[in-house]
Amino acid sequence: MNLFRVSKFFLYLVPLTVVIVTPSTLFPFIVGKYAFFRTMVSLALICFLLGLLFQDKTRINTDKKRIHTDNQYKSAKIRINPCLKNPLVIAVSIFVFIFLLACLFGVDPKWSFWSNFERGEGGLQILYLGVFFLLLAILFREEKDWQIIFWISILAAALVIFYGVGAHLKYIDAQMTTGGENGFEVKKITGEGGPLSKLFKNYIGSSFKDPGFRFAGSLGNPAYTASYFIFALFYAGYLLIKKTRINTDEKRIYTDKKSALISQNLYKSVLLFSIILFLVFFWLAATRGAFVGLLAAIVAGAFYFAFQYKKYRKPLIGLILIGLMAVGLMVYFRDTPFVKSLPGSRIFQITLSAETWQHRTYMWQTAIEGFKERPLLGWGPENFLKIFDKHFPIKYFNPSAGFGAWFDRAHSIYFDYLAETGILGLLSYLSIFIVFYWQLFKKTRINTDEKRIYTDNPYKSAKISINPRLQNQHQSALVKALIFALPVAYLVQGIVLFEILPLYINLFLFLGFANYKLENRNWLGENRK
């Protein structure tokens, strides 16, 4: 038994974390997820370490050469050392280290490290995420590894949707009653109801027909779900661009041209359907931050692709301008009956005077006050509630509006890191993306006839004959644009949302994938036309 393959198997299961819901717990959308995630990562780590210790012969692929050794310690060094020298791995490791330091020197180290039952975050969670990232960087050395985990991620996103649809279906034939609870009108299911009500009775969620409905799926919060679907769109988009088919024995088998065409068309159809499905439910989540983030990513990716290929420049820029004008008009006329009648019209209610925006600015001001008191390493992760207690914004307290709850997050990843991990924590977090883009834009490296050619002039490198084994130039340019755009979406939506496990998992999964792509840079060597 190859223990490294077993370790990879458990890593493949990690994306399914988002599907886990435990109705028997106090926080059903949270507890089961972090328990499942930590279990999978722990099992993957155990198998990996056992493989290093007891595997008789380790075969490692480095620079397309097989290295065989019976010395497990030497093989471990060969496997791990190159990985640890990668800039992105170093940046992520520094972030995890600074985060743990902030836990240690915070106002409540135990709380910072272990977090609580409701959130399940803190230093322990970051430690697991760091291990998850490192195992991906070490074990996922081939394209098919990433395509498999992306397919599983697409399946997970489909199951997120299935859960939300199931939660709606239970109301169709249920016996309902309406009553007041804590000043709010609440619908409750009474009696057994019909078959759908019985089948989906443990599914938690709202009916699509409820006023102000926003889709939440198995994540329990529309804001989380919308941001999560951005990653799902990336996975489906990447696989569609690559046009690669992998079957169970890792070989492409075609009996004739007709079967190849059917297989290719089926592959494309599934991915196109997935993209449309994710976009529909992304829209139904009606989350403005994620919408602006996706819009920014589309614009950034389109500009990136346009400036790779001169002939597409004008059409793409034209489409971008038309799209932005259309969105701008919808936002401007957001209060008209037509726009309000559209499903998910909340997404166009983008204004700095919105109540939700004002609440966030109160939290950000509170975070800044906390940062001023402990600027270096902050108050420690999970301790924002203590800052909120000390610097409670009186303007925020408005009982007549039915609002004025306590907050344990600043509702912005930037202000959360600033207040809880200080300037060092925020800079270490941002450095991950700085390193990513630095690697993406640094010297063009082109593989021609097994020789590496380096040049600081990307236009000069365009004149070099490209190895015919490289992928189609347009395909690779689209992949680059996609990889360039995803962090833009994440960083923009993070302005008004905090980190949660489903987003953390996909962020670290993307960073592991980016590390693989940046380490194997053949895909960067395309002509500019």
C-alpha positions in Angstrom: 0.0 0.0 0.0 1.3 3.4 -1.0 0.8 5.6 2.0 1.4 8.8 0.0 -1.5 7.9 -2.2 -3.6 7.3 0.9 -2.6 10.7 2.2 -3.7 12.2 -1.1 -7.0 10.4 -0.8 -7.8 12.2 2.4 -6.7 15.5 0.9 -9.1 14.9 -2.0 -12.0 14.6 0.6 -11.2 18.0 2.2 -13.4 20.1 -0.3 -16.4 18.1 0.8 -16.1 19.9 4.2 -18.6 22.5 2.9 -21.4 19.9 2.6 -21.3 18.8 6.3 -24.2 20.0 8.4 -24.8 18.7 11.9 -28.4 19.5 13.0 -27.9 18.0 16.4 -25.2 20.6 17.4 -25.8 24.1 18.6 -24.1 25.5 15.5 -25.0 23.0 12.8 -23.3 24.9 9.9 -20.0 25.2 11.7 -19.2 22.4 14.1 -19.4 19.4 11.7 -17.3 21.3 9.1 -14.3 22.0 11.2 -14.5 18.5 12.8 -14.5 16.8 9.4 -11.7 19.1 8.0 -9.4 18.5 10.9 -10.0 14.8 10.7 -9.2 14.6 7.0 -6.0 16.7 7.4 -4.9 14.7 10.5 -5.3 11.4 8.6 -3.5 12.8 5.6 -0.6 14.0 7.8 -0.4 10.7 9.6 -0.2 8.7 6.4 2.3 11.1 4.9 4.6 10.8 8.0 4.2 7.0 8.1 5.1 7.0 4.4 8.3 8.8 5.0 9.2 6.5 7.8 8.2 3.1 6.5 7.7 3.2 2.8 10.3 0.8 1.3 11.0 2.8 -1.8 9.9 6.4 -2.5 9.6 7.5 -6.1 9.7 11.2 -6.6 9.3 13.2 -9.8 11.5 16.2 -10.0 12.2 17.9 -13.3 10.8 14.9 -15.1 13.4 12.5 -13.6 12.7 9.6 -11.3 14.8 9.5 -8.2 14.8 6.2 -6.4 16.2 5.7 -2.9 15.9 3.1 -0.1 16.9 5.7 2.5 13.6 7.1 3.7 15.4 10.1 5.4 17.1 11.0 2.1 13.9 10.6 0.2 12.1 12.9 2.7 14.8 15.5 2.2 14.4 15.2 -1.6 10.7 15.5 -1.4 10.3 18.4 1.1 13.4 20.6 0.7 12.6 22.0 -2.8 9.0 22.7 -1.6 10.1 24.7 1.4 12.3 27.0 -0.8 9.4 28.2 -3.0 8.6 31.8 -2.3 4.8 31.3 -2.0 5.4 28.4 0.5 7.7 30.7 2.5 5.1 33.5 2.5 2.3 31.2 3.7 4.5 29.7 6.4 5.4 33.2 7.6 1.8 34.1 7.8 0.9 31.0 9.8 3.9 31.7 12.1 2.9 35.3 12.7 -0.7 34.3 13.3 0.5 31.8 16.0 2.7 34.4 17.6 -0.3 36.7 17.8 -2.2 33.9 19.6 0.7 33.5 22.0 1.1 37.2 22.9 -2.6 38.2 22.7 -4.8 39.2 25.6 -6.2 35.7 25.9 -3.8 33.1 24.4 -5.9 30.1 25.2 -9.0 31.6 23.6 -6.9 32.7 20.6 -5.6 29.3 19.9 -8.6 27.1 20.7 -11.3 29.5 19.6 -14.9 28.5 20.6 -17.6 26.1 19.8 -19.4 28.7 17.6 -16.5 29.7 15.3 -14.0 26.9 15.5 -11.2 29.2 14.1 -8.2 30.5 16.0 -4.6 29.3 15.9 -5.5 25.6 15.8 -7.5 26.1 12.6 -4.7 28.1 10.9 -2.2 25.4 11.9 -4.4 22.8 10.2 -4.8 25.0 7.1 -1.0 25.5 7.0 -0.5 21.7 7.1 -3.2 21.3 4.4 -1.3 23.7 2.2 2.1 22.1 2.7 0.7 18.6 2.0 -0.8 19.9 -1.2 2.5 21.5 -2.2 4.5 18.3 -1.4 2.1 15.6 -2.7 0.2 17.2 -5.6 3.0 17.2 -8.2 1.1 16.4 -11.4 -1.7 18.1 -13.3 -4.1 15.2 -12.8 -3.9 15.6 -9.0 -5.3 19.1 -9.3 -7.9 18.2 -11.8 -9.2 15.5 -9.5 -9.5 17.7 -6.5 -11.1 20.4 -8.7 -13.7 17.9 -9.9 -14.4 17.0 -6.3 -14.8 20.7 -5.4 -17.3 21.0 -8.2 -19.2 18.1 -6.8 -19.1 19.7 -3.4 -20.5 22.9 -4.8 -23.3 21.0 -6.4 -24.1 19.3 -3.1 -24.2 22.8 -1.4 -26.9 23.7 -3.9 -28.7 20.4 -3.4 -28.9 21.0 0.4 -30.4 24.5 -0.1 -32.9 23.1 -2.6 -33.8 20.3 -0.2 -34.4 22.8 2.6 -36.8 24.6 0.2 -38.6 21.4 -0.8 -39.5 20.4 2.7 -41.9 23.4 2.8 -43.8 22.4 -0.3 -46.0 19.8 1.4 -45.4 20.7 5.0 -48.0 21.6 7.6 -47.2 25.2 8.5 -48.1 27.6 11.2 -47.0 31.3 11.6 -46.4 32.9 15.0 -44.3 35.6 16.7 -41.0 34.9 18.3 -38.8 37.6 19.9 -40.6 40.3 17.9 -40.3 38.5 14.6 -42.8 36.5 12.5 -41.6 32.9 12.3 -42.9 30.1 10.2 -42.8 26.6 11.8 -43.5 23.2 10.5 -46.2 21.4 12.5 -47.1 17.8 11.9 -45.5 15.3 9.6 -46.6 16.7 6.3 -46.1 15.0 2.9 -43.2 12.9 1.5 -40.9 15.9 0.7 -41.3 17.3 4.2 -40.4 13.9 5.7 -37.5 13.4 3.3 -35.9 16.8 4.0 -37.1 17.4 7.5 -33.5 17.8 8.9 -32.5 20.2 6.2 -32.1 23.7 7.6 -33.0 26.7 5.5 -35.6 29.0 4.0 -38.2 28.6 1.3 -37.5 30.2 -2.1 -40.8 31.9 -1.7 -40.0 33.7 1.6 -39.9 37.5 1.4 -36.3 38.7 1.0 -35.1 35.1 0.3 -31.3 34.7 -0.2 -29.8 31.3 -1.0 -27.5 29.9 1.7 -27.2 26.2 0.9 -25.2 24.1 3.4 -23.1 27.1 4.5 -25.9 28.7 6.4 -25.2 32.3 5.3 -25.7 33.8 1.9 -22.6 36.0 2.1 -20.4 32.9 2.7 -22.2 31.0 -0.1 -21.8 33.7 -2.7 -18.0 34.0 -2.0 -17.7 30.2 -2.0 -19.3 30.0 -5.5 -16.5 32.3 -6.8 -14.1 29.5 -6.2 -16.4 26.9 -7.7 -16.7 29.0 -10.8 -12.9 29.1 -11.0 -12.6 25.3 -10.7 -15.2 24.7 -13.4 -13.7 27.4 -15.7 -10.2 26.0 -15.3 -11.3 22.5 -16.2 -13.3 23.7 -19.2 -10.3 25.6 -20.5 -7.9 22.7 -20.1 -10.2 20.3 -21.9 -8.6 17.3 -20.2 -10.3 14.0 -19.6 -9.1 11.7 -16.9 -10.6 8.3 -16.2 -10.1 5.9 -13.4 -7.0 4.2 -14.8 -5.5 7.6 -15.6 -5.5 6.9 -19.4 -7.4 8.4 -22.2 -9.1 5.7 -24.1 -10.9 6.3 -27.4 -12.1 3.4 -29.6 -12.9 5.7 -32.5 -13.3 9.3 -33.5 -17.0 9.3 -32.7 -16.5 8.2 -29.1 -13.8 10.8 -28.6 -16.2 13.5 -29.8 -19.0 12.3 -27.6 -16.7 12.2 -24.6 -15.4 15.7 -25.3 -18.9 17.1 -25.8 -20.2 15.5 -22.6 -17.2 16.9 -20.7 -17.9 20.4 -21.9 -21.6 20.1 -21.3 -21.2 19.1 -17.7 -18.8 22.0 -17.0 -20.9 24.5 -18.9 -24.0 23.4 -17.0 -22.0 23.6 -13.7 -20.9 27.2 -14.5 -24.4 28.3 -15.3 -25.8 26.6 -12.2 -23.2 28.2 -9.9 -23.9 31.6 -11.5 -27.6 31.2 -10.9 -27.2 30.4 -7.2 -24.5 33.0 -6.8 -27.1 35.5 -8.0 -29.8 34.1 -5.6 -27.4 34.5 -2.7 -27.7 38.3 -3.5 -24.5 39.3 -1.8 -23.2 42.7 -2.9 -19.6 42.2 -1.7 -19.2 39.0 -3.6 -20.9 40.5 -6.7 -18.5 43.4 -6.7 -15.6 41.0 -6.2 -16.6 38.8 -9.1 -17.2 41.9 -11.3 -13.7 43.2 -10.4 -12.2 39.8 -11.2 -13.9 39.6 -14.6 -12.6 43.1 -15.5 -9.1 42.3 -14.2 -9.0 38.9 -16.0 -10.3 40.4 -19.3 -7.8 43.2 -19.2 -5.0 40.7 -18.5 -6.0 38.5 -21.4 -6.6 41.5 -23.7 -3.1 42.8 -23.2 -1.7 39.3 -23.9 -3.3 39.4 -27.4 -3.5 42.6 -29.2 -6.2 41.5 -31.6 -8.7 40.9 -28.8 -7.9 44.2 -27.0 -10.6 46.4 -28.5 -13.4 43.8 -28.5 -12.7 42.9 -24.8 -12.4 46.4 -23.6 -15.6 47.3 -25.4 -17.5 44.4 -23.8 -16.1 45.4 -20.4 -17.3 49.0 -20.8 -20.7 47.8 -21.9 -21.0 45.5 -19.0 -19.9 48.1 -16.5 -22.4 50.6 -18.0 -25.2 48.0 -17.7 -24.4 47.3 -14.0 -24.0 51.1 -13.4 -27.5 51.7 -14.8 -29.0 48.9 -12.7 -27.4 50.4 -9.6 -28.6 53.9 -10.5 -32.2 52.7 -11.1 -32.1 50.3 -8.2 -35.2 51.8 -6.6 -37.4 51.5 -9.7 -40.2 48.8 -9.7 -38.6 47.0 -12.6 -35.2 46.5 -10.9 -36.8 45.7 -7.5 -38.9 43.0 -9.2 -35.8 41.1 -10.4 -34.7 38.1 -8.4 -31.7 39.0 -6.4 -32.2 42.7 -7.0 -30.7 43.3 -3.6 -27.3 42.9 -5.3 -27.8 46.3 -7.0 -28.4 48.1 -3.7 -24.8 49.4 -3.6 -24.6 52.6 -1.7 -22.5 54.0 1.1 -25.6 55.1 2.9 -26.9 51.5 3.3 -27.4 50.4 6.9 -25.2 47.4 6.5 -22.4 49.6 5.2 -22.8 51.9 8.2 -22.7 49.0 10.6 -19.4 47.8 9.1 -17.8 51.2 9.3 -18.6 51.3 13.0 -16.9 48.0 13.3 -13.9 49.2 11.3 -13.6 52.3 13.5 -13.6 50.0 16.6 -10.9 47.8 15.0 -8.7 50.8 14.4 -9.1 51.9 18.1 -8.0 48.4 19.1 -5.1 48.5 16.7 -3.8 51.7 18.2 -3.6 50.1 21.6 -1.7 46.9 20.4 -0.2 47.7 17.0 2.4 45.1 16.6 0.7 41.7 17.1 -2.8 42.9 18.0 -5.2 41.6 20.6 -4.9 38.0 19.4 -7.1 36.1 17.1 -10.7 35.6 18.3 -10.4 38.6 20.7 -12.3 41.2 18.6 -15.2 40.9 21.0 -13.0 42.3 23.8 -12.1 45.3 21.5 -15.8 45.7 20.8 -16.6 45.7 24.5 -14.0 48.3 25.3 -14.7 50.6 22.3 -18.5 50.0 21.9 -19.7 52.5 19.2 -22.8 54.2 20.7 -24.1 55.1 17.2 -24.4 51.4 16.5 -26.8 50.8 19.3 -30.3 51.3 17.9 -32.9 49.1 19.6 -35.8 50.7 17.7 -34.4 49.3 14.5 -34.2 45.8 16.0 -30.4 45.9 15.7 -27.5 46.3 18.1 -26.1 42.9 18.4 -22.7 42.1 19.8 -20.0 41.5 17.2 -16.9 39.2 17.4 -15.7 40.1 13.9 -14.9 43.4 12.2 -16.7 42.2 9.1 -13.6 42.8 7.0 -10.6 40.5 6.6 -8.2 43.5 6.6 -9.6 45.1 9.8 -9.9 41.7 11.5 -6.2 41.0 10.9 -5.2 44.5 11.8 -7.0 44.4 15.1 -6.3 40.8 16.1 -2.9 40.1 14.6 -1.5 43.7 14.4 0.4 45.2 11.5 2.7 42.2 11.3 -0.3 39.9 10.8 -1.9 42.0 8.2 1.4 42.5 6.3 2.2 38.8 6.4 -1.3 38.1 5.0 -1.0 40.6 2.2 2.6 39.4 1.5 1.1 36.1 0.3 -0.7 37.9 -2.6 2.3 40.2 -3.2 4.5 37.2 -3.6 1.9 35.5 -5.8 1.7 38.4 -8.2 5.5 39.0 -8.1 6.0 35.4 -9.2 3.4 35.7 -11.9 4.9 38.8 -13.4 8.6 38.1 -12.9 11.1 37.0 -15.6 9.5 35.1 -18.5 10.8 31.6 -18.6 10.4 29.5 -21.7 11.2 25.9 -22.3 12.6 25.2 -25.8 14.1 21.8 -26.7 14.7 21.0 -23.0 16.7 24.2 -22.4 15.6 27.1 -20.1 15.8 30.5 -21.6 15.5 33.5 -19.3 14.9 37.1 -20.3 13.8 40.2 -18.5 12.2 41.5 -21.7 8.8 39.8 -22.3 8.6 41.2 -25.8 12.0 39.8 -26.6 11.0 36.4 -25.2 8.0 36.4 -27.6 10.4 36.1 -30.5 11.8 32.9 -29.2 10.6 29.7 -30.8 8.3 27.9 -28.4 8.6 24.2 -27.7 5.8 22.4 -29.7 4.9 20.5 -26.6 3.5 23.6 -25.0 -0.3 23.9 -24.8 -2.4 26.0 -27.1 -1.4 29.6 -26.6 -4.9 30.9 -26.3 -5.8 28.2 -23.8 -2.8 29.0 -21.7 -3.5 32.7 -21.8 -7.0 32.1 -20.6 -5.6 29.9 -17.7 -3.3 32.7 -16.7 -6.1 35.3 -16.8 -8.2 33.0 -14.6 -5.4 32.5 -12.1 -4.7 36.2 -12.2 -8.3 37.2 -11.6 -9.3 34.9 -8.7 -7.3 36.6 -5.9 -8.8 39.9 -7.1 -12.3 38.6 -6.4 -11.2 37.3 -3.0 -9.5 40.4 -1.9 -12.4 42.7 -3.0 -15.1 40.6 -1.4 -12.9 40.5 1.8 -13.3 44.2 2.3 -16.8 43.6 3.7 -16.6 39.9 4.9 -14.5 38.0 7.4 -12.7 34.7 7.0 -14.6 31.4 7.6 -13.5 27.8 7.1 -15.1 27.1 3.7 -13.4 30.2 2.3 -10.1 29.5 4.0 -10.0 25.9 2.6 -10.5 27.1 -0.9 -8.1 30.0 -0.5 -5.3 27.6 0.6 -6.3 25.1 -2.1 -5.9 27.8 -4.7 -2.6 28.9 -3.2 -1.4 25.3 -3.3 -2.4 25.2 -7.0 -0.8 28.5 -7.7 2.4 27.3 -6.1 2.3 24.2 -8.4 1.7 26.4 -11.5 4.4 28.9 -10.6 6.9 26.2 -9.9 6.2 24.5 -13.2 6.3 27.6 -15.4 6.1 26.1 -18.9 2.5 27.5 -19.0 3.9 31.0 -18.8 5.9 30.9 -22.0 3.4 32.1 -24.6 3.7 34.5 -27.5 2.2 38.0 -27.4 0.2 38.7 -30.5 
